[in-house]
């Protein structure tokens, strides 16, 4: 390579899911063009000295709520994506429970217009519900990358799809190879228990957990896995929270069900001991659970039962999170800016390796959403989605310094060791030396044009809702019994007594 390139990053240690090695990285335009010995790098218009830093593929967060359109007092695409950029996240997938929900072409148009302000690249999850089944293909064609089914209720109070609609949605999406995110909690169980708790006068923080027991997650995951296995649909379990339901996912993966799973820092690092102190600030769906759940979730990440880290970034105003009554506190809190320092701190503690973190934060989500190999890796030809991190830098997380409009966080005051310093999205700095590059707003682009899911593997196509609308060629025209059928259908005993009948059963008359 002899031509001049835009940028050479020198002195960093490059991290993949398999190795950590010293190398320089050359970037030209939107892509990485070389990785190797510094002496072999082409001349560059700009050189970044990254001595002592680690160079990782930017994190891909498959679960954010940027609240736009509909709730600009909570978050916007500009502020939410700024938080992502400052958190080392270079691609996000945004959820459909905005206002209006992303279940119509007009609602999608509004969301894509809002996303024009994004600092980072993005995908859009469309809504899979009873009244959107006939629009799934149109939404895909118009820019949706994937879908979300709110089997468990959450902010926005979107009705859970009926099992019939969920099955039909999977039937439609399985031949297309498109993945559906599932909020897997049983809405009926939760609604009944919440009503009972309110009637009993429970307003304390732990009432939220009591309304959403682990069995609600176990049942919902089992149900959607069954429907996905039957149809061959690809599914993704959002914000997995309970140790008790891991066996369902472990068994499903052994059987070859195409199910990916995410968990979030709050389920790995927080439990009800914290909820007793922080109250409604920690109200989130699924709920923060007892301490016994934390360690099994870490083990499931290491085993690959859980594939990736996401955040469920779900901001609300401080007033909406600070009410006396737990039922009046909105569910969720910001997380896209704090995920990386929290997880890097756990790497420094020896909980996992940097290679593990790259696998969970970049490689697995890139593959799950069909944007690998352009994203999720540091290699020639890949997008220059890069984050440089200082694994020795100690900092204290401060909610007042968050880019999000929602400056209230359960992580406020927590010490972290390991922070992102620079973030590049397709070769452009969106965060540099710890500061947001404000003129990069709008640089983010949809990943729809690069998405390429693996070949689909649909099953049981002859039983789909579409297939059964056409009568089989040998189906009788009338539901009446055929003439003489009652007298003749059982006339030939050999048709049903042989060869299973025991010896002598064909002799003698009826008693």
C-alpha positions in Angstrom: 0.0 0.0 0.0 1.6 3.2 -1.1 -1.1 5.9 -1.1 -1.8 8.2 1.8 -4.5 7.2 4.2 -6.6 9.3 6.6 -5.4 7.9 9.9 -2.9 5.6 11.4 -3.3 4.5 15.1 0.0 3.4 16.5 1.2 1.9 19.7 -2.1 0.2 20.8 -2.7 -3.4 21.7 -5.4 -4.8 19.3 -8.0 -7.0 20.9 -10.0 -9.7 19.1 -12.1 -12.5 20.5 -9.1 -14.8 20.1 -6.0 -12.8 20.8 -4.3 -9.6 22.0 -1.4 -8.3 20.0 0.6 -5.2 19.3 -0.2 -3.6 15.9 -0.8 -0.4 14.1 -4.2 0.2 12.4 -4.6 2.2 9.2 -8.0 3.8 8.4 -9.0 5.3 5.1 -12.5 6.6 4.5 -14.9 4.5 6.4 -12.9 1.3 6.6 -9.8 -0.3 8.1 -7.3 -0.9 5.3 -4.3 -2.4 7.2 -3.5 -4.0 10.5 0.1 -4.9 11.3 3.6 -3.6 12.0 3.9 0.1 12.3 6.8 0.2 9.9 4.6 -1.3 7.2 1.8 1.3 7.6 1.2 3.8 4.7 1.7 7.5 5.2 -1.2 9.2 6.9 -2.8 12.6 7.1 -3.2 12.0 10.9 -1.4 9.8 13.3 -2.8 8.9 16.7 -0.3 7.9 19.4 -2.1 5.2 21.4 0.7 3.9 23.6 -0.6 2.1 26.6 -4.2 1.8 25.2 -6.1 -1.2 23.9 -7.9 -1.0 20.6 -11.2 -2.9 20.5 -14.0 -3.1 18.0 -16.7 -0.7 19.0 -19.5 -2.2 21.2 -22.8 -3.1 19.5 -25.7 -2.6 21.8 -28.7 -4.6 20.6 -31.1 -3.0 23.1 -31.6 0.7 23.6 -34.7 2.9 24.0 -34.0 6.4 22.7 -37.6 7.4 23.3 -37.8 9.3 20.0 -40.4 10.0 18.7 -42.8 10.6 21.5 -40.9 11.2 24.7 -38.3 13.9 24.1 -38.3 14.9 27.7 -36.7 11.5 28.5 -34.3 11.1 25.6 -33.7 12.0 21.9 -31.7 10.3 19.2 -29.1 13.1 19.5 -28.6 12.7 23.3 -29.0 8.9 23.4 -26.5 8.4 20.6 -24.1 10.9 22.2 -24.2 8.7 25.3 -23.4 5.7 23.1 -20.5 7.4 21.5 -19.0 8.4 24.9 -19.6 4.9 26.1 -17.6 3.2 23.3 -20.7 2.0 21.6 -20.6 2.4 17.8 -23.9 0.6 16.8 -27.2 0.5 18.5 -30.5 -1.3 17.8 -33.4 0.8 19.0 -36.7 -0.6 20.4 -40.2 0.0 19.0 -42.1 1.1 22.1 -42.0 4.8 21.2 -45.0 7.0 20.5 -46.3 6.0 18.0 -45.0 2.4 18.3 -42.8 1.4 15.3 -45.5 -0.9 13.8 -46.6 1.2 10.8 -44.8 2.7 7.8 -45.6 6.2 9.0 -44.2 5.5 12.5 -41.1 4.0 11.0 -40.7 7.1 8.8 -40.9 9.3 11.9 -38.3 7.2 13.7 -35.9 7.2 10.7 -36.2 11.0 10.5 -35.4 11.3 14.2 -32.4 8.9 13.8 -30.8 11.3 11.3 -29.3 13.1 14.3 -27.5 10.0 15.5 -23.8 10.0 16.3 -23.6 6.2 15.9 -24.8 3.6 13.4 -28.1 1.9 14.1 -30.7 -0.7 13.4 -34.4 -0.4 14.0 -36.5 -3.1 15.7 -40.1 -3.0 14.3 -43.1 -4.1 16.4 -44.4 -7.6 16.2 -48.0 -7.6 17.5 -51.5 -8.8 16.7 -52.2 -5.8 14.5 -48.8 -5.7 12.7 -48.6 -9.2 11.3 -49.7 -8.2 7.8 -47.2 -5.3 7.7 -44.0 -7.2 8.6 -42.7 -7.5 5.0 -43.5 -3.9 4.3 -41.7 -2.7 7.4 -38.6 -4.8 6.4 -38.6 -3.3 3.0 -38.9 0.2 4.4 -35.9 0.0 6.7 -36.6 -2.3 9.7 -33.7 -4.7 10.5 -35.5 -6.9 13.0 -38.6 -7.1 15.2 -39.5 -7.0 18.9 -42.3 -8.9 20.5 -43.3 -7.6 24.0 -44.5 -10.9 25.4 -44.1 -9.3 28.8 -45.6 -5.8 29.4 -43.3 -2.9 30.0 -43.1 0.9 29.4 -45.7 2.0 26.8 -48.1 -0.7 27.9 -48.2 -2.3 24.5 -50.5 -5.4 24.6 -48.6 -8.7 24.5 -49.2 -10.5 21.2 -51.5 -13.5 21.4 -49.8 -16.9 21.0 -51.6 -17.2 17.6 -50.1 -13.9 16.4 -46.7 -14.8 17.7 -46.8 -18.1 15.9 -47.9 -16.5 12.7 -45.3 -13.8 12.9 -42.6 -16.4 13.3 -44.0 -18.3 10.3 -43.7 -15.2 8.2 -40.2 -14.3 9.4 -38.6 -17.7 9.4 -38.3 -18.0 5.6 -36.8 -14.5 5.6 -34.2 -15.3 8.2 -35.1 -12.3 10.3 -34.5 -12.4 14.0 -37.2 -11.3 16.5 -36.3 -9.9 20.0 -38.6 -11.2 22.7 -39.3 -9.6 26.1 -39.9 -12.9 27.7 -42.2 -12.6 30.7 -45.7 -14.0 31.2 -48.0 -11.0 31.2 -51.0 -12.8 32.7 -49.0 -14.0 35.7 -47.6 -10.5 36.3 -50.9 -8.6 35.9 -52.7 -10.9 38.3 -49.9 -10.7 40.9 -49.5 -6.9 40.6 -53.3 -6.5 41.2 -53.1 -8.6 44.3 -50.1 -6.8 45.6 -51.7 -3.4 45.1 -54.9 -4.6 46.8 -52.8 -5.8 49.8 -51.2 -2.3 50.1 -47.7 -3.3 49.0 -45.9 -0.2 47.7 -42.4 -1.2 48.7 -39.5 -1.7 46.1 -39.5 -5.5 46.5 -43.2 -5.7 45.5 -42.0 -5.1 41.9 -40.0 -8.4 42.1 -42.8 -10.2 43.7 -45.1 -9.3 40.8 -42.6 -10.7 38.3 -41.3 -14.0 39.6 -38.7 -16.1 37.8 -41.4 -18.5 36.8 -42.9 -15.8 34.5 -39.6 -15.7 32.7 -39.2 -19.5 32.6 -42.7 -20.0 31.1 -42.4 -17.3 28.5 -38.9 -18.4 27.3 -40.2 -22.0 27.0 -43.2 -20.8 25.0 -41.3 -18.7 22.5 -38.6 -21.3 22.1 -41.2 -23.9 21.3 -42.8 -21.7 18.6 -39.3 -20.8 17.2 -38.3 -24.4 17.1 -41.5 -25.4 15.3 -41.2 -22.6 12.7 -37.4 -22.4 12.3 -37.6 -18.7 13.2 -34.6 -16.9 14.7 -35.3 -15.3 18.1 -33.3 -13.3 20.6 -34.1 -13.3 24.3 -33.8 -9.7 25.7 -32.4 -8.8 29.1 -32.2 -12.3 30.6 -32.4 -11.9 34.3 -33.0 -15.3 36.1 -30.7 -18.2 36.9 -33.8 -20.5 37.0 -34.6 -20.2 33.2 -31.1 -20.9 31.9 -31.8 -24.6 31.6 -34.5 -23.8 29.0 -32.0 -21.9 26.9 -29.2 -24.4 27.4 -31.4 -27.3 26.2 -32.8 -25.2 23.2 -29.3 -24.5 22.0 -28.3 -28.1 22.3 -31.3 -29.0 20.0 -30.1 -26.4 17.4 -32.8 -23.7 18.0 -31.5 -20.5 16.6 -31.8 -18.5 19.8 -29.4 -15.8 20.9 -29.5 -14.3 24.4 -28.4 -11.0 26.0 -28.0 -10.0 29.6 -27.2 -6.6 31.1 -24.8 -5.2 33.7 -27.6 -4.7 36.1 -28.4 -8.4 36.2 -24.7 -9.3 36.6 -23.7 -6.7 39.2 -26.9 -5.6 41.1 -29.4 -7.5 43.2 -32.1 -6.9 45.8 -29.7 -5.8 48.4 -29.2 -2.7 46.3 -32.9 -2.4 45.5 -33.6 -2.1 49.2 -31.5 1.0 49.3 -32.1 2.6 45.9 -35.8 1.8 45.6 -37.6 2.9 42.5 -34.4 4.0 40.9 -33.8 0.3 40.2 -37.3 -0.5 39.0 -36.7 -2.2 35.6 -38.3 -5.0 33.6 -37.4 -7.8 34.2 -36.8 -7.0 37.8 -33.6 -6.8 39.8 -33.5 -10.3 41.4 -32.0 -11.9 44.5 -28.2 -12.2 44.9 -28.3 -15.9 44.0 -28.9 -15.0 40.3 -25.7 -13.0 39.7 -23.1 -15.7 39.5 -25.0 -18.2 37.3 -25.5 -15.4 34.7 -21.7 -14.8 34.7 -21.2 -18.6 34.2 -23.8 -18.7 31.4 -21.8 -15.9 29.6 -18.6 -17.9 29.9 -20.4 -21.1 28.6 -22.1 -19.3 25.7 -25.6 -19.9 26.9 -25.8 -16.1 27.1 -24.2 -14.7 24.0 -23.8 -11.0 24.5 -24.0 -7.9 26.7 -26.6 -5.2 26.0 -27.9 -2.4 28.2 -31.7 -1.9 27.9 -30.8 1.8 28.0 -34.2 3.1 29.1 -34.1 6.7 30.4 -36.7 8.5 32.5 -36.5 11.9 34.3 -35.3 12.0 37.9 -38.8 12.9 39.0 -40.3 9.8 37.2 -37.8 7.6 39.1 -38.1 9.1 42.6 -41.7 8.6 43.6 -42.8 7.1 46.9 -45.0 4.4 45.4 -43.0 1.7 43.5 -45.9 1.3 41.1 -45.6 5.0 40.1 -41.9 4.8 39.3 -41.2 4.4 35.6 -39.3 1.3 34.6 -35.7 1.5 33.4 -32.7 3.7 33.6 -29.8 4.9 31.3 -27.0 2.4 30.6 -25.4 2.8 27.2 -22.8 5.1 28.5 -21.8 3.1 31.5 -21.8 -0.4 30.2 -18.2 -0.5 28.9 -16.4 1.0 32.0 -18.5 -1.4 34.2 -17.5 -4.4 32.2 -13.9 -3.4 31.8 -13.7 -3.0 35.6 -14.8 -6.7 35.9 -12.1 -7.6 33.4 -9.6 -5.9 35.6 -11.0 -7.8 38.6 -10.3 -11.1 36.8 -14.0 -11.9 36.2 -13.4 -12.2 32.4 -10.7 -11.4 29.8 -10.7 -8.6 27.3 -11.1 -11.2 24.6 -14.3 -12.4 26.4 -15.5 -8.8 26.5 -14.9 -8.3 22.7 -16.8 -11.5 22.0 -19.8 -10.4 24.2 -19.9 -6.8 23.2 -19.0 -6.9 19.5 -18.6 -10.3 17.8 -21.7 -12.0 19.0 -24.1 -9.1 18.3 -22.6 -8.4 14.9 -23.2 -12.1 13.9 -26.7 -12.2 15.5 -27.9 -9.2 13.6 -26.2 -10.0 10.2 -23.7 -7.1 10.2 -20.6 -9.3 10.5 -17.9 -9.2 9.0 -18.2 -5.4 8.3 -18.8 -4.8 12.0 -17.6 -6.4 15.2 -13.9 -6.9 14.3 -10.6 -5.1 13.7 -9.5 -6.3 10.2 -8.8 -4.9 6.7 -12.1 -4.4 4.9 -14.2 -3.9 8.1 -15.8 -0.7 9.1 -13.5 1.5 11.2 -15.7 1.2 14.3 -13.0 1.5 16.9 -12.8 2.2 20.6 -9.5 2.9 22.4 -9.6 2.2 26.1 -7.3 2.9 29.0 -7.4 -0.2 31.2 -5.6 1.6 34.0 -7.7 4.8 34.3 -9.7 5.0 37.5 -12.8 7.1 37.5 -16.0 7.6 39.4 -19.3 7.4 37.5 -21.2 10.6 37.9 -24.9 10.8 36.8 -24.6 14.6 36.4 -22.0 14.1 33.6 -24.1 11.6 31.5 -24.9 12.7 28.0 -28.4 11.3 28.4 -31.2 13.7 29.3 -32.0 11.3 32.1 -29.2 12.1 34.5 -30.2 9.7 37.2 -28.3 6.4 37.4 -28.0 3.5 39.9 -24.3 3.5 39.0 -23.7 7.0 40.4 -20.7 7.0 42.7 -19.4 3.6 41.6 -15.6 3.5 41.0 -14.5 2.0 37.7 -11.1 1.0 36.4 -10.9 1.0 32.6 -12.6 3.6 30.5 -13.0 4.4 26.8 -10.9 7.4 25.6 -11.6 7.6 21.8 -14.5 6.3 19.7 -14.6 6.1 15.9 -17.6 5.3 13.8 -16.8 4.3 10.3 -13.5 6.1 10.5 -14.8 9.4 12.1 -14.1 10.4 15.7 -17.4 10.8 17.6 -15.6 10.9 21.0 -12.0 12.0 21.4 -9.9 12.2 24.5 -13.1 11.6 26.5 -15.0 14.4 25.0 -18.0 14.2 22.6 -17.2 15.5 19.1 -20.4 17.6 18.7 -20.1 18.2 15.0 -20.3 14.4 14.4 -24.0 14.5 15.2 -25.8 13.0 12.2 -22.8 10.8 11.1 -24.6 7.7 12.1 -26.2 5.6 9.4 -28.7 2.7 9.3 -27.1 -0.8 9.0 -30.0 -2.0 6.9 -27.9 -1.7 3.7 -25.2 -3.9 5.0 -27.3 -6.5 6.9 -27.0 -10.0 5.5 -28.5 -12.7 7.7 -27.4 -16.3 7.2 -29.6 -18.5 4.9 -33.0 -19.2 6.6 -34.0 -22.6 7.9 -37.9 -22.5 8.0 -39.7 -25.6 9.2 -43.2 -27.0 9.0 -44.1 -24.8 6.0 -47.1 -27.0 5.2 -48.8 -26.1 8.5 -48.4 -22.3 8.5 -51.4 -20.0 8.7 -50.8 -19.1 5.1 -50.6 -22.7 3.9 -53.7 -23.9 5.6 -55.9 -21.3 3.9 -55.7 -23.4 0.7 -57.5 -26.7 0.9 -55.4 -29.8 0.0 -56.0 -31.3 -3.4 -57.6 -34.4 -1.9 -59.8 -32.6 0.6 -63.5 -33.5 0.2 -65.7 -30.6 -1.0 -68.3 -31.4 1.7 -68.0 -32.0 5.4 -70.8 -34.7 5.2 -69.7 -38.3 5.5 -69.3 -39.9 2.1 -72.3 -42.1 1.0 -72.0 -45.6 2.5 -68.8 -44.8 4.5 -70.3 -45.6 7.9 -71.2 -49.1 6.7 -68.0 -49.9 4.8 -65.0 -48.1 6.3 -64.4 -50.8 8.9 -65.7 -53.7 6.9 -62.2 -55.1 6.1 -60.9 -56.3 9.5 -57.4 -56.9 8.1 -57.0 -53.1 7.6 -56.9 -52.5 11.4 -56.5 -55.9 13.2 -53.4 -57.2 11.4 -50.6 -57.5 12.4 -51.0 -56.0 15.9 -53.9 -58.3 17.1 -52.8 -61.1 19.5 -53.2 -64.7 18.4 -56.8 -65.9 18.3 -58.3 -62.5 18.5 -59.9 -62.9 15.0 -61.9 -65.9 16.0 -65.2 -66.0 17.8 -68.1 -63.5 17.7 -68.9 -60.5 19.8 -70.2 -61.3 23.3 
